[in-house]
Amino acid sequence: MVEGQLVNTHQEFCTQVRVTSTITRALLGLDWEDIARLADNHTQAVQRWLSSRSPHAKRFQGIGFTATSTGIQAELLNLALGGRFPPTARDEVIDCEIDAVISFFAEQNAPFMWWLSPFVTPSDMEQRLAQHRFEPREYRLPTMVAPLRASDKWPEFDPGIQVWQARSHADLQAASAIRRTAFRFSEGVALTYFEDMADGWLRGDPARLYLARVGEGGPPVAMGALIMGAKLPGVYVMATMPEWERRGLGKAVLTRILCDAAADGHELIVLTAGARAYSLYRKFGFQHIFEYLLYHRQP
């Protein structure tokens, strides 16, 4: 697969497997399907954990789907995951469960996205969602993995940048402001996102939150997190205040995350990449494994 190229359907996705498998075998010692399933299991576990931490979190658990709502009016923070039905599942059971997910989010009055991985069963899940008025988002979400043994090849950054693990309520307040601004949430949305989940972020298990600034005494202007899921570490909520972009803060935060994950004895790390950060992750040795197809429902 050409770097940065995203596939449009699961059918196209399957044609890239032979090429990607060669890359993963050479760099990571695993076949494509092995590493893709590990990454998918990790990502789904972490996304379920993240959305469950909100004070107003609700969850729907079906046969093949899990839906989680934070109660926050941000599409990014509410999602439907899964799509692994047993081979014996009847069409009406699957369609009924799709309707149940739609009703669940309607009751929560929450916008949401539906994530489909390459491992959905049955394989026609895209068509089923289309019949329920779901449309694919233009951007597919790349899932990437990297070995943690190549620290000598990581990019350098300004040594004056300070990175620390969040330890206080003030750190959480700063993180909420950074994420809200960098992710362009609507005014008034997710004002206290991290403070509302303080215990989960400050105790360092399964999540560690990091902040960064330039020089001594300056305000935090960048952030990122290391979160464990399905026995693998992952990189999450990487964000920099717009006026501080291209100053090496993302490199500094990512380096700290990778170093801490390696120090914990892990050999592999996972992330899902936004369009703006994709090139940064490639510089750190992350390999593009597959994409999640993202769907939203038309009114």
C-alpha positions as CSV (number, residue, x, y, z in Angstrom):
1,M,0.0,0.0,0.0
2,V,1.3,3.5,-0.9
3,E,2.1,5.6,2.2
4,G,-0.8,7.7,3.1
5,Q,-3.2,6.0,0.8
6,L,-6.5,4.9,2.4
7,V,-8.7,2.2,1.0
8,N,-12.3,2.8,0.4
9,T,-14.0,-0.5,1.0
10,H,-13.3,-3.8,2.8
11,Q,-13.0,-5.4,-0.6
12,E,-10.1,-3.1,-1.6
13,F,-8.7,-3.5,1.9
14,C,-8.3,-7.3,1.4
15,T,-6.2,-6.8,-1.7
16,Q,-3.5,-4.9,0.3
17,V,-2.9,-7.8,2.8
18,R,-0.1,-9.5,0.9
19,V,2.0,-6.3,0.7
20,T,1.3,-5.2,4.3
21,S,2.0,-8.7,5.6
22,T,5.5,-8.6,4.2
23,I,6.2,-5.3,5.9
24,T,4.9,-6.4,9.3
25,R,6.7,-9.7,9.1
26,A,10.0,-7.9,8.4
27,L,9.6,-5.2,11.0
28,L,7.6,-6.8,13.7
29,G,8.0,-10.5,13.3
30,L,4.2,-11.1,12.9
31,D,1.9,-11.8,10.0
32,W,-0.5,-9.1,9.0
33,E,-3.6,-10.8,10.3
34,D,-2.0,-11.5,13.7
35,I,-1.0,-8.0,14.2
36,A,-4.1,-6.5,12.8
37,R,-6.3,-8.5,15.2
38,L,-4.1,-7.5,18.1
39,A,-4.4,-3.8,17.1
40,D,-8.2,-4.1,16.6
41,N,-8.7,-5.8,20.0
42,H,-6.6,-3.1,21.7
43,T,-8.4,-0.2,20.0
44,Q,-11.8,-1.5,20.8
45,A,-10.9,-2.2,24.4
46,V,-9.5,1.3,25.0
47,Q,-12.4,3.0,23.2
48,R,-14.9,1.2,25.4
49,W,-12.9,2.2,28.5
50,L,-12.7,5.8,27.5
51,S,-16.4,6.2,26.8
52,S,-17.3,4.4,30.0
53,R,-15.5,6.9,32.3
54,S,-17.8,9.8,31.8
55,P,-20.2,10.5,34.7
56,H,-23.1,10.1,32.3
57,A,-21.8,7.1,30.4
58,K,-24.3,4.5,29.1
59,R,-23.6,1.3,27.4
60,F,-25.5,-1.1,25.0
61,Q,-24.2,-4.6,24.7
62,G,-25.7,-6.8,22.0
63,I,-24.7,-10.0,20.4
64,G,-22.4,-8.4,17.8
65,F,-22.3,-4.7,18.7
66,T,-21.2,-2.6,21.6
67,A,-22.4,1.0,21.8
68,T,-21.1,3.5,24.3
69,S,-22.3,7.0,25.0
70,T,-20.4,9.6,27.2
71,G,-23.5,11.8,27.2
72,I,-21.2,14.6,25.7
73,Q,-22.4,16.3,22.5
74,A,-19.4,15.4,20.4
75,E,-19.6,12.7,17.7
76,L,-16.0,11.7,18.4
77,L,-16.8,10.7,22.0
78,N,-19.8,8.3,21.3
79,L,-19.4,5.3,19.2
80,A,-20.7,1.9,18.1
81,L,-18.1,-0.8,17.8
82,G,-17.9,-4.5,16.9
83,G,-19.8,-6.3,14.3
84,R,-18.8,-9.9,15.0
85,F,-21.9,-12.0,14.8
86,P,-21.8,-15.8,14.9
87,P,-22.2,-17.5,11.5
88,T,-25.6,-18.7,12.7
89,A,-27.0,-15.2,13.3
90,R,-30.1,-14.6,11.2
91,D,-30.5,-11.4,9.1
92,E,-33.4,-10.2,11.1
93,V,-31.4,-10.5,14.3
94,I,-28.5,-8.4,12.9
95,D,-30.9,-5.7,11.5
96,C,-32.8,-5.6,14.8
97,E,-29.5,-5.0,16.6
98,I,-28.6,-2.1,14.3
99,D,-32.0,-0.6,15.1
100,A,-31.4,-1.1,18.8
101,V,-28.1,0.8,18.6
102,I,-29.8,3.6,16.8
103,S,-32.5,3.7,19.5
104,F,-29.9,3.7,22.2
105,F,-28.2,6.8,20.9
106,A,-31.5,8.5,20.3
107,E,-32.4,8.0,23.9
108,Q,-29.1,9.5,25.0
109,N,-29.6,12.4,22.5
110,A,-26.0,11.9,21.5
111,P,-24.3,12.2,18.1
112,F,-22.2,9.2,17.3
113,M,-20.0,7.4,14.8
114,W,-20.0,3.7,13.8
115,W,-16.6,2.1,13.5
116,L,-16.2,-0.9,11.2
117,S,-12.9,-2.9,11.4
118,P,-11.8,-5.4,8.7
119,F,-13.0,-8.2,10.8
120,V,-16.7,-7.6,10.8
121,T,-19.0,-10.6,10.3
122,P,-21.1,-11.0,8.2
123,S,-18.9,-9.3,5.6
124,D,-21.8,-7.2,4.1
125,M,-22.1,-5.0,7.2
126,E,-21.4,-1.9,5.1
127,Q,-24.5,-2.6,3.0
128,R,-26.6,-3.3,6.1
129,L,-25.6,0.1,7.6
130,A,-26.4,1.8,4.3
131,Q,-29.9,0.3,4.4
132,H,-30.3,2.1,7.8
133,R,-29.3,5.5,6.3
134,F,-25.7,5.4,7.4
135,E,-23.1,7.1,5.2
136,P,-19.3,6.6,5.3
137,R,-17.2,9.5,6.4
138,E,-14.7,10.7,3.8
139,Y,-11.8,10.1,6.1
140,R,-10.9,6.5,7.1
141,L,-9.1,6.2,10.4
142,P,-5.7,4.5,10.0
143,T,-4.6,2.1,12.6
144,M,-0.8,2.0,13.0
145,V,1.7,-0.1,15.0
146,A,5.4,0.3,15.8
147,P,8.1,-1.7,17.5
148,L,9.5,-0.2,20.6
149,R,13.1,-1.3,20.0
150,A,14.1,1.5,17.5
151,S,14.6,4.4,19.8
152,D,17.8,5.4,18.1
153,K,15.8,6.2,15.0
154,W,13.2,8.5,16.6
155,P,13.3,12.2,15.6
156,E,15.0,14.7,17.8
157,F,13.2,17.6,19.4
158,D,14.0,20.8,21.3
159,P,15.6,19.8,24.6
160,G,14.0,22.8,26.2
161,I,10.6,21.2,26.0
162,Q,9.4,19.8,29.3
163,V,7.1,16.8,29.4
164,W,5.5,15.5,32.7
165,Q,2.9,13.0,33.7
166,A,-0.4,14.7,34.9
167,R,-0.6,14.6,38.7
168,S,-3.0,17.3,39.7
169,H,-6.5,18.7,39.1
170,A,-4.8,21.7,37.5
171,D,-3.1,19.4,35.0
172,L,-6.4,17.9,34.1
173,Q,-8.0,21.3,33.6
174,A,-5.1,22.2,31.2
175,A,-5.6,18.9,29.3
176,S,-9.3,19.5,28.9
177,A,-8.6,23.0,27.5
178,I,-5.9,21.8,25.1
179,R,-8.0,18.9,23.8
180,R,-11.2,21.0,23.4
181,T,-9.3,23.7,21.4
182,A,-7.1,21.3,19.3
183,F,-10.1,19.1,18.4
184,R,-12.3,22.0,17.7
185,F,-15.2,20.9,19.9
186,S,-18.2,23.1,19.8
187,E,-18.4,25.9,22.4
188,G,-19.4,24.6,25.8
189,V,-18.7,20.9,24.9
190,A,-16.4,18.7,27.1
191,L,-15.4,21.6,29.3
192,T,-14.3,19.3,32.1
193,Y,-13.6,16.1,30.2
194,F,-10.5,15.0,32.1
195,E,-11.6,16.4,35.5
196,D,-14.8,14.3,35.3
197,M,-12.7,11.2,35.0
198,A,-9.9,12.3,37.4
199,D,-9.4,8.9,39.1
200,G,-8.8,7.1,35.8
201,W,-6.2,9.6,34.6
202,L,-4.3,10.4,37.8
203,R,-3.7,6.9,39.2
204,G,-1.8,6.0,36.0
205,D,-3.6,2.7,35.4
206,P,-4.6,1.9,32.7
207,A,-4.0,5.5,31.5
208,R,-1.2,7.9,31.9
209,L,-1.8,11.5,30.8
210,Y,1.2,13.7,29.7
211,L,1.5,17.4,29.3
212,A,4.2,19.5,27.7
213,R,5.4,23.1,27.6
214,V,8.3,25.1,26.2
215,G,10.8,26.2,28.9
216,E,10.4,26.7,32.6
217,G,7.2,27.9,34.1
218,G,5.2,28.2,30.9
219,P,1.6,26.9,30.6
220,P,0.9,23.4,29.3
221,V,0.3,23.6,25.5
222,A,0.4,20.0,24.3
223,M,-0.6,16.6,25.6
224,G,-0.9,12.9,24.9
225,A,-1.7,9.7,26.7
226,L,-0.5,6.1,27.1
227,I,-3.4,3.7,27.6
228,M,-3.3,0.0,28.1
229,G,-5.9,-2.2,26.4
230,A,-6.0,-5.9,25.7
231,K,-2.5,-6.2,27.1
232,L,-1.0,-3.7,24.6
233,P,-0.1,0.0,25.1
234,G,-1.5,2.6,22.8
235,V,-1.0,6.3,22.0
236,Y,-4.1,8.5,22.5
237,V,-5.4,12.1,22.7
238,M,-2.3,13.7,21.1
239,A,-3.0,17.4,20.8
240,T,-1.2,20.7,20.6
241,M,-2.7,24.2,21.0
242,P,-2.8,25.7,17.4
243,E,-0.5,28.6,18.1
244,W,2.2,26.1,19.4
245,E,2.1,23.7,16.5
246,R,5.3,22.8,14.6
247,R,7.5,23.5,17.6
248,G,8.4,19.9,18.3
249,L,5.9,19.4,21.2
250,G,4.2,16.5,19.6
251,K,7.6,14.8,19.1
252,A,8.5,15.3,22.7
253,V,5.2,13.9,24.1
254,L,5.3,11.0,21.7
255,T,8.9,10.2,22.6
256,R,8.0,10.2,26.4
257,I,5.0,7.8,25.7
258,L,7.2,5.4,23.7
259,C,10.0,5.4,26.2
260,D,7.6,4.7,29.1
261,A,5.9,1.9,27.2
262,A,9.3,0.4,26.3
263,A,10.5,0.7,29.9
264,D,7.4,-1.2,31.0
265,G,8.7,-4.1,28.9
266,H,6.3,-3.8,25.9
267,E,7.6,-4.5,22.4
268,L,4.7,-3.2,20.3
269,I,2.5,-0.1,20.5
270,V,-0.7,0.9,18.7
271,L,-2.5,4.1,17.7
272,T,-5.2,5.4,15.4
273,A,-4.0,8.4,13.4
274,G,-5.7,11.6,12.5
275,A,-4.9,13.1,9.2
276,R,-2.7,15.9,10.6
277,A,-0.5,13.6,12.7
278,Y,-0.1,10.7,10.2
279,S,3.3,11.9,8.9
280,L,4.6,12.4,12.5
281,Y,3.8,8.8,13.4
282,R,5.5,7.5,10.2
283,K,8.7,9.3,11.3
284,F,8.6,7.3,14.5
285,G,8.4,4.0,12.7
286,F,4.7,3.4,12.8
287,Q,3.4,1.2,10.1
288,H,-0.1,1.6,8.5
289,I,-1.9,-1.7,9.1
290,F,-5.6,-1.1,8.3
291,E,-8.3,1.6,8.5
292,Y,-11.5,1.8,10.5
293,L,-14.4,2.8,8.2
294,L,-16.4,5.5,10.0
295,Y,-20.1,6.0,9.5
296,H,-22.6,8.6,10.6
297,R,-26.3,8.5,10.2
298,Q,-28.3,10.8,8.0
299,P,-31.4,12.5,9.7
